[in-house]
């Protein structure tokens, strides 16, 4: 039986941008029922914070007691509402044969998972917000799981979910999809995914420019793009174009 479920939207590990947003949430009305999931996320992913991020966490939690305004930057990540092009991590709280299990998606970077937990806690009202933040704070400081909760870590994401950049018909085996990118530098992979190029596909300057113009038009507020994220999206696709054009120029010299 599923008690609670949260989806975290974030950039992939190999991408140079750092963005976090909340996806779909299934949280029961009684906060006590889903708070162990926040505690499990904090205890499991908290060790992935570096020293600077750990030092900044108390101030972020203190600010979250009054709620958090979005968009903003926290722990060197941009917190936002736009989920365009972001990967997904799913975390669930289950009851299996009388045992409470926190099923945690382990394929993404740990910091976005912690930040998403802060966003969820900050989004609650009144006493529920304070209790959720205390639960998360204790988990981050001690690394202890909530009582009677067992963790199941899914190294390649939950089965049956379709990766954001997978080709049509692909299912949720992230390991197989990643294997096709072996040997492709991280920057090149990121830029190729921004423009929808599959691994091994031929790339030409004219096609890069065509896809850039199409995406730039779609991102512009005059053509339906979200005005709150348009500047960041345009900067992202411009950077991706520069990476691909530089890659093609380097190949041409070889």
C-alpha positions in Angstrom: 0.0 0.0 0.0 1.3 3.4 -1.0 1.2 6.0 1.8 2.9 8.9 0.1 4.7 9.7 -3.1 6.8 12.6 -4.3 8.4 13.4 -7.6 11.5 15.6 -7.7 12.4 17.4 -11.0 16.0 18.2 -11.5 18.8 18.4 -14.0 20.8 15.3 -14.6 24.1 14.5 -12.9 26.2 15.2 -16.0 24.6 18.5 -16.9 26.3 21.8 -16.0 23.1 23.6 -14.9 21.7 23.0 -11.5 17.9 23.3 -11.2 15.3 21.8 -8.9 11.5 21.9 -8.9 8.7 19.8 -7.4 6.7 17.5 -9.5 3.6 15.6 -8.6 3.0 15.0 -4.9 0.7 12.5 -3.2 0.7 13.4 0.5 -2.1 12.3 2.9 -3.9 15.0 4.9 -2.4 13.8 8.1 1.2 15.1 8.0 2.4 12.5 10.5 1.7 9.9 7.8 4.2 11.2 5.3 6.9 12.9 7.4 8.9 9.7 7.7 9.5 10.0 4.0 11.1 13.4 4.4 13.2 12.0 7.2 14.3 9.0 5.1 15.2 11.4 2.2 17.2 13.6 4.6 19.1 10.8 6.3 19.8 9.0 3.0 20.8 11.9 0.8 22.1 14.4 3.4 25.7 12.9 3.3 25.8 13.9 -0.4 26.0 17.6 0.6 29.4 19.1 0.5 30.9 21.2 3.4 29.6 24.5 2.0 26.1 23.1 1.5 26.0 21.6 4.9 27.1 24.9 6.4 24.3 26.7 4.5 21.5 24.2 5.5 20.7 25.7 8.9 20.0 29.1 7.5 17.9 27.6 4.7 15.8 25.6 7.2 15.4 28.7 9.4 14.2 30.7 6.4 11.8 27.9 5.4 9.9 28.3 8.7 8.3 31.4 7.1 8.0 29.7 3.7 10.3 30.0 0.7 9.8 32.3 -2.2 10.4 30.7 -5.6 12.4 31.2 -7.9 15.5 31.6 -5.9 19.0 30.1 -5.4 19.8 27.8 -2.5 22.9 25.6 -1.9 24.1 26.6 -5.5 20.9 25.3 -7.1 18.1 27.3 -8.6 14.7 26.5 -7.1 11.9 27.0 -9.6 8.5 26.0 -10.6 9.2 25.3 -14.3 9.9 21.6 -15.0 10.6 21.8 -18.7 13.4 19.4 -19.7 14.1 18.3 -16.1 14.7 14.7 -15.1 12.5 12.9 -12.6 13.2 11.1 -9.3 10.4 9.4 -7.5 10.3 8.6 -3.7 7.6 6.6 -2.1 6.5 5.5 1.4 5.0 2.0 1.4 3.6 -0.5 3.8 4.7 -4.1 2.8 3.6 -7.0 5.0 3.4 -4.7 8.0 6.8 -3.0 7.4 7.1 0.6 6.5 9.4 1.0 3.5 10.9 4.2 2.1 11.5 3.5 -1.6 14.1 6.0 -2.7 15.1 6.7 -6.3 18.9 6.8 -6.2 19.8 7.7 -9.8 20.0 11.4 -9.5 22.3 13.8 -7.6 21.6 13.8 -3.8 21.4 17.6 -3.3 18.2 18.1 -5.3 16.5 15.4 -3.3 17.3 17.2 -0.1 16.2 20.6 -1.5 12.9 19.1 -2.7 12.3 17.8 0.8 12.9 21.4 2.1 10.4 22.7 -0.4 7.8 20.2 0.6 8.2 21.0 4.3 8.2 24.8 3.6 5.0 24.4 1.6 3.0 23.1 4.5 0.9 25.4 6.8 1.2 26.2 10.4 2.4 23.5 12.9 2.7 20.9 10.1 5.5 23.0 8.5 7.4 23.3 11.7 7.1 19.6 12.5 8.2 18.7 9.0 11.2 21.0 9.2 12.2 19.5 12.6 12.0 16.0 11.2 14.2 16.9 8.2 16.6 18.9 10.4 17.1 15.9 12.7 17.6 13.5 9.8 20.2 15.8 8.2 22.1 16.3 11.5 22.1 12.8 12.8 21.8 10.7 9.6 19.3 8.4 11.5 16.3 7.0 9.7 12.8 7.5 11.3 11.9 4.7 13.7 10.7 1.5 12.1 11.4 2.7 8.5 13.4 0.5 6.2 15.0 2.0 3.1 15.0 0.5 -0.4 17.3 2.3 -2.8 16.6 2.0 -6.5 19.9 2.6 -8.3 18.5 3.1 -11.8 15.2 4.8 -10.9 11.8 3.2 -10.4 10.9 0.4 -12.9 8.4 1.2 -15.6 9.0 5.0 -15.7 10.2 6.5 -18.9 13.3 8.7 -18.7 12.8 12.3 -19.9 15.1 12.0 -22.9 14.4 8.4 -23.9 13.4 7.6 -27.5 9.8 6.7 -28.2 8.8 3.3 -26.9 11.5 3.2 -24.3 10.7 2.0 -20.8 12.2 2.6 -17.5 15.6 0.9 -17.7 17.9 3.8 -17.2 21.0 1.7 -17.2 20.5 0.5 -20.8 19.8 4.0 -22.0 22.9 5.4 -20.3 25.1 2.6 -21.9 24.5 4.2 -25.3 26.3 7.3 -24.1 29.5 5.6 -23.1 32.4 7.5 -24.6 30.5 10.8 -25.1 31.9 13.6 -23.0 29.4 15.0 -20.4 29.2 18.5 -22.0 28.5 17.0 -25.4 25.9 14.7 -24.0 24.1 17.5 -22.2 24.1 19.7 -25.4 22.9 16.8 -27.5 20.0 16.1 -25.1 19.0 19.7 -25.0 18.5 19.5 -28.8 17.1 16.0 -28.9 20.0 14.3 -30.6 20.2 10.6 -29.9 23.6 9.0 -29.2 25.4 8.0 -32.4 23.1 10.1 -34.6 24.8 12.3 -37.2 24.9 16.0 -36.3 25.3 18.8 -38.9 25.6 22.5 -38.4 22.5 23.3 -40.3 20.5 20.9 -38.1 21.9 22.4 -34.9 20.9 25.9 -36.1 17.4 24.7 -37.1 16.7 23.1 -33.8 18.1 26.1 -32.0 15.7 28.5 -33.8 12.8 26.2 -33.1 13.5 26.0 -29.4 14.3 29.7 -29.1 11.0 30.5 -30.6 9.1 28.1 -28.3 10.9 29.6 -25.3 10.0 33.2 -26.1 7.1 34.6 -24.1 5.6 36.1 -27.4 5.1 32.5 -28.6 3.8 30.9 -25.4 7.0 30.5 -23.4 6.9 31.0 -19.6 8.1 34.6 -19.1 9.5 33.6 -15.6 12.0 31.1 -17.1 12.4 32.4 -20.7 15.8 34.1 -20.1 17.2 31.0 -18.4 15.9 28.7 -21.1 17.2 30.9 -23.9 20.6 31.0 -22.2 20.6 27.2 -21.9 19.9 26.5 -25.5 22.4 29.2 -26.6 25.1 27.5 -24.5 24.1 24.1 -25.9 24.4 25.4 -29.4 27.9 26.8 -28.7 29.0 23.4 -27.3 27.8 21.5 -30.3 29.2 23.9 -32.9 32.5 23.9 -31.1 32.4 20.0 -31.1 31.7 20.0 -34.8 34.5 22.5 -35.5 37.0 20.4 -33.5 36.0 17.3 -35.4 36.4 19.1 -38.7 40.0 19.9 -37.8 40.8 16.3 -36.8 
